[in-house]
């Protein structure tokens, strides 16, 4: 059997496995583990199918097959390791934030979002920067928390419509066309919040049904951006190249490791993660480069140092550092991430009324969990670096929303939202 055929078969298994775990884990509730396995189903599974059919990898196709098989085995192992520890029981409805505090949070977030938009219309450069994107992302998440988790009798439709408007506002005015996983991350964060408040199986099925439409829309967005930069530049492109390319980069890492061209980095790229929290001007000269930039040496050496970067999936990131052993080591790490985020998000929602920072904690964990697509696609640095851009507004909200007098620990009957 040809290597390409094996890639198609194994990739199909990965895609179906990701969809299955997404639909079954957590019963009616969307879970972090479900999102993670679905993300790998797209970036490993669907990408493996596409590569197996199109043969775009310039080297031996067996390396692509090895990448798809390694990613699929890792995906399955993560799900099995995390399943028993992540919260999977039928969810109780989360706690309710005091209405006045939730309304204040929502108003402040809407106000900041409107201010950013006005500054953008006025041509203020900062309002079109990555930090403005991150601020808008955080504001929409906070709006969702304030609307969904307040003590109110409003139903699903009455809560979801304003959140959908906020999401549309973000994608229309603040997303710059690149880094489309930012849109996906916000959609995932909002889906987690809605699913916790209204655990509905049809919501899960709706997500799966909308995936093809979402891919078509994201592809159109990328081609439109390419045309706006240079007329005719989108010709012959699908608009989804960056989604499918990580599996080829992973294959290139395997090839370079097998031939001795690339010695294992022994974890050096992971050291770039803490430095992503430090301004670039403060970083020492020996700061290791993020893996996305280092991978360019294997993919396109002439573009190294130009700011161009590529991705290799989370499993490729670990393979880059520790060869085949890295895939094994990645499994407990990724499983632990899923378990930690699932439990932390659940706990923060259950205790939302017990702390003046309850709603902000929910927003933080929702944003971190929603960004798991970044982790699956590009690795730890991409995941954390994008979160850092979203944190300033969240930190600003601490003094703006601090009202401890209104917060008190409520009994389960009083703190549980009613359907």
C-alpha positions in Angstrom: 0.0 0.0 0.0 1.4 3.4 -1.0 2.4 5.8 1.7 0.0 8.4 0.6 -2.9 5.9 0.9 -1.9 5.1 4.4 -1.8 8.9 5.2 -5.4 9.2 3.9 -6.6 6.2 6.0 -4.9 7.2 9.2 -5.8 10.8 8.8 -9.5 9.8 8.4 -9.2 7.8 11.6 -7.8 10.9 13.4 -10.6 13.1 12.1 -13.4 10.7 13.0 -11.8 10.1 16.4 -11.6 13.8 17.1 -15.3 14.3 16.2 -16.3 11.3 18.3 -14.5 12.5 21.5 -15.9 16.0 21.0 -19.5 14.6 20.8 -19.2 12.0 23.6 -17.0 13.5 26.3 -18.9 15.6 28.8 -22.3 14.2 27.7 -24.2 17.4 26.7 -21.4 19.8 27.6 -18.5 20.9 25.4 -15.3 20.0 27.2 -11.7 21.1 26.9 -10.7 17.5 26.0 -13.3 17.4 23.3 -11.9 20.7 21.8 -8.3 19.4 22.0 -9.0 16.1 20.2 -11.2 17.9 17.6 -8.3 20.3 16.9 -5.9 17.4 16.3 -8.5 15.8 14.1 -8.3 18.9 11.9 -4.6 19.7 12.0 -3.4 16.1 11.9 -6.3 14.1 10.5 -7.9 16.3 7.9 -4.4 17.7 6.9 -3.1 14.1 6.5 -6.0 13.3 4.2 -5.4 16.4 2.1 -1.6 15.8 1.9 -2.2 12.1 1.0 -4.4 13.2 -1.9 -2.4 16.2 -3.1 1.3 15.1 -2.5 2.6 18.6 -1.7 5.5 17.5 0.5 8.7 17.7 -1.6 10.4 14.8 0.1 9.7 11.1 0.6 6.0 10.6 1.4 6.8 8.1 4.1 7.8 11.0 6.4 4.3 12.5 6.0 2.8 9.1 6.8 5.0 8.9 9.9 3.9 12.4 11.0 0.2 11.5 10.5 0.6 8.2 12.4 2.6 9.8 15.3 0.0 12.6 15.6 -2.9 10.2 15.5 -1.4 7.9 18.1 -0.6 10.9 20.3 -4.1 12.2 19.9 -5.7 8.9 20.9 -3.3 8.5 23.8 -4.0 12.0 25.1 -7.8 11.3 25.0 -7.4 8.0 26.9 -5.1 9.4 29.5 -7.2 12.5 30.2 -10.7 10.9 29.9 -10.8 9.4 33.4 -9.5 12.5 35.1 -11.3 15.3 33.2 -14.8 16.1 34.3 -17.1 14.0 32.1 -20.3 13.6 34.2 -23.6 15.2 33.4 -23.0 18.8 34.4 -24.9 20.7 37.0 -25.7 24.3 36.1 -23.0 26.7 37.2 -23.2 29.3 39.9 -24.7 32.7 39.3 -22.9 36.0 39.6 -24.8 38.8 41.4 -26.8 40.7 38.7 -25.5 44.1 39.5 -21.8 43.0 39.3 -22.4 41.1 36.1 -24.2 44.1 34.6 -21.3 46.4 35.6 -18.8 44.0 34.0 -20.8 43.9 30.8 -21.1 47.7 30.6 -17.4 48.3 31.1 -16.5 45.7 28.5 -18.9 47.1 26.0 -17.6 50.6 26.8 -13.9 49.6 26.2 -14.9 47.8 23.0 -16.7 50.9 21.7 -13.7 53.1 22.7 -11.3 50.9 20.8 -13.6 51.0 17.7 -13.8 54.8 17.9 -10.0 55.1 18.2 -9.6 52.8 15.2 -11.9 55.0 13.2 -9.9 58.0 14.2 -6.8 56.4 12.8 -5.0 55.8 16.1 -2.3 53.2 15.3 -2.5 51.4 18.7 -6.2 50.7 18.1 -5.2 48.5 15.1 -2.4 46.6 16.9 -2.2 43.1 18.2 -2.9 44.4 21.7 -6.1 46.0 20.5 -7.1 42.7 18.9 -6.3 41.0 22.3 -8.3 43.7 24.2 -11.3 43.2 21.9 -11.1 39.5 22.3 -11.1 39.8 26.1 -14.0 42.3 26.1 -16.2 39.9 24.0 -15.3 37.1 26.4 -16.2 39.3 29.4 -19.5 40.3 27.8 -20.3 36.6 27.4 -19.5 35.9 31.0 -21.5 38.8 32.3 -24.6 37.9 30.2 -24.5 34.1 30.5 -23.6 33.7 34.1 -25.7 36.5 35.7 -28.6 35.8 38.0 -31.4 36.2 35.4 -34.4 34.4 34.0 -33.4 35.2 30.4 -33.4 32.1 28.1 -30.8 30.8 25.6 -31.8 33.1 22.7 -31.9 36.2 24.7 -28.4 35.7 26.0 -26.8 34.3 22.8 -27.9 37.0 20.4 -25.9 39.9 22.1 -22.9 37.6 22.4 -23.1 36.7 18.7 -23.2 40.5 17.9 -20.1 40.9 19.9 -18.3 38.1 18.1 -19.3 39.6 14.8 -18.1 43.0 15.9 -14.7 41.5 16.8 -14.3 39.6 13.5 -15.4 42.6 11.4 -13.5 45.5 13.0 -10.6 44.1 15.0 -9.3 40.9 13.4 -6.8 41.9 10.8 -7.1 38.9 8.5 -4.0 37.1 9.7 -3.9 34.6 12.6 -7.4 33.2 11.9 -7.0 30.9 14.8 -7.7 34.0 17.0 -11.3 33.9 15.6 -11.4 30.2 16.2 -10.1 30.7 19.8 -12.8 33.2 20.6 -15.5 31.0 19.1 -14.3 28.1 21.2 -14.2 30.2 24.4 -17.7 31.4 23.8 -18.9 27.9 22.9 -17.5 26.6 26.2 -19.3 29.3 28.2 -22.6 28.8 26.4 -22.4 25.0 26.8 -21.7 25.2 30.5 -24.8 27.5 31.0 -27.0 25.6 28.5 -25.7 22.0 28.2 -27.4 20.9 25.0 -26.4 18.0 22.8 -27.7 19.8 19.7 -25.1 22.6 20.4 -22.3 20.0 19.9 -23.8 18.7 16.7 -24.3 22.2 15.5 -20.6 22.9 15.9 -19.7 19.8 13.9 -22.2 20.7 11.2 -20.9 24.2 10.9 -17.2 23.1 10.6 -17.3 22.9 6.7 -19.0 26.3 6.5 -16.5 27.8 8.9 -13.6 26.5 6.7 -15.2 27.9 3.6 -15.6 31.3 5.3 -12.0 31.3 6.7 -10.6 30.4 3.3 -12.6 33.3 1.8 -11.2 35.6 4.4 -7.6 34.6 3.6 -8.0 34.9 -0.1 -9.7 38.3 0.3 -6.7 39.5 2.4 -4.3 38.2 -0.2 -6.1 40.1 -3.0 -6.2 43.3 -0.9 -2.4 43.1 -0.6 -1.7 42.2 -4.2 -4.2 41.7 -7.0 -4.1 38.2 -8.4 -2.1 36.8 -5.5 -4.9 34.4 -4.4 -5.0 32.6 -7.8 -4.4 28.9 -7.4 -4.7 29.1 -3.6 -7.3 27.5 -1.4 -6.9 29.9 1.5 -6.3 27.0 3.9 -2.6 26.5 3.2 -1.6 27.5 6.7 -4.1 25.0 8.2 -2.7 22.0 6.2 1.0 22.9 6.2 1.9 22.0 9.8 1.7 18.3 9.0 4.2 18.8 6.2 6.5 20.8 8.5 6.2 17.9 11.1 7.2 15.5 8.3 10.2 17.8 7.4 11.3 17.7 11.1 11.1 13.9 11.1 13.1 13.8 7.8 15.8 16.2 9.1 16.1 14.2 12.3 16.4 10.9 10.5 19.1 12.2 8.2 21.1 13.9 10.9 20.4 17.3 9.4 18.7 18.4 12.7 19.9 17.2 16.1 17.2 17.2 18.7 17.0 20.7 20.4 16.6 19.1 23.9 13.8 21.4 24.9 15.5 24.7 24.1 12.5 26.2 22.1 10.4 25.8 25.2 12.6 28.3 27.0 11.2 31.0 24.7 7.8 30.7 26.4 8.6 32.5 29.7 10.4 35.2 27.7 7.2 35.9 25.8 6.1 37.6 29.0 9.1 40.0 28.9 9.3 43.0 26.5 11.6 42.2 23.6 14.0 45.1 24.5 14.6 43.5 27.9 15.4 40.0 26.6 19.1 38.9 26.7 20.9 38.1 23.5 20.9 34.3 24.3 17.1 34.1 24.5 16.1 31.1 22.4 13.9 31.8 19.4 10.3 30.6 19.3 10.0 27.3 17.5 8.0 28.8 14.7 11.0 30.9 13.7 13.5 28.1 14.2 11.6 25.7 12.0 12.1 28.1 9.1 15.8 26.9 9.0 14.4 23.5 7.8 11.5 24.8 5.6 13.0 27.9 4.0 16.5 28.8 5.2 16.7 31.9 3.0 13.8 33.4 5.0 15.3 32.8 8.4 15.4 36.0 10.5 12.9 37.8 8.3 10.0 37.4 10.7 8.5 34.5 8.7 7.4 31.6 10.8 5.8 28.1 10.3 4.0 25.6 12.5 4.4 21.9 13.0 1.6 20.9 15.4 2.2 20.4 19.1 3.5 16.9 18.4 6.0 18.3 15.9 7.1 20.8 18.5 8.0 17.9 20.9 9.6 15.9 18.1 11.8 18.8 17.2 13.2 18.8 20.8 13.4 15.1 21.7 12.9 13.1 18.4 10.4 10.2 18.7 10.6 10.3 22.5 9.1 13.8 22.3 5.8 12.4 21.0 5.7 10.1 24.0 6.5 12.9 26.4 3.9 15.2 24.9 1.1 12.9 25.8 1.1 13.4 29.6 1.7 17.1 29.1 -1.2 17.6 26.8 -3.4 15.3 28.9 -2.5 17.3 32.0 -3.4 20.6 30.2 -6.8 19.2 29.3 -7.5 18.0 32.8 -6.2 21.2 34.5 -8.3 23.5 32.2 -11.4 21.4 32.4 -11.4 21.3 36.2 -10.3 24.9 36.6 -13.1 26.2 34.3 -15.7 24.1 36.1 -14.5 25.1 39.5 -14.4 28.8 38.6 -17.9 28.7 37.3 -19.2 26.8 40.4 -17.6 29.4 42.6 -18.3 32.5 40.6 -20.3 34.1 43.4 -17.7 33.4 46.1 -15.1 36.0 45.1 -14.9 39.5 43.8 -12.8 38.1 41.0 -15.1 35.2 40.2 -16.2 36.4 36.7 -12.7 37.4 35.8 -11.4 33.9 36.7 -14.0 32.3 34.5 -13.0 34.6 31.6 -9.3 33.7 32.1 -9.9 30.0 32.0 -12.3 30.2 29.1 -9.8 32.2 27.0 -6.9 29.8 27.9 -9.1 26.8 27.0 -10.5 28.4 23.9 -7.0 28.9 22.6 -6.1 25.2 22.5 -6.3 25.3 18.8 -3.2 27.5 18.9 -1.5 24.9 21.0 -2.5 22.0 18.7 -1.5 23.9 15.6 1.7 25.8 16.6 2.8 24.7 20.1 3.2 26.2 23.5 4.8 29.5 22.5 2.0 30.4 20.1 -0.6 29.5 22.7 0.9 31.5 25.5 2.1 34.5 23.4 -1.5 35.1 22.2 -2.9 34.8 25.7 -0.4 37.5 26.8 -1.9 39.9 24.3 -5.3 39.4 25.9 -4.3 39.8 29.6 -3.9 43.7 30.0 -7.6 44.3 29.7 -8.4 41.4 32.1 -5.9 42.9 34.6 -7.4 46.3 34.2 -10.8 44.9 35.1 -9.7 44.0 38.6 -9.8 47.5 40.0 -12.7 48.5 37.8 -15.0 45.7 38.9 -13.9 45.0 42.5 -17.0 45.1 44.6 -16.4 42.7 47.5 -19.4 43.9 49.4 -21.7 42.4 46.8 -20.0 39.0 46.9 -21.0 36.4 49.3 -20.9 32.6 49.3 -24.3 31.4 48.5 -25.9 28.0 49.1 -26.2 25.7 46.2 -29.9 26.3 45.8 -29.4 30.1 45.7 -26.2 30.0 43.5 -27.4 27.6 40.9 -29.0 29.1 37.8 -32.4 27.9 36.9 -33.3 26.7 33.5 
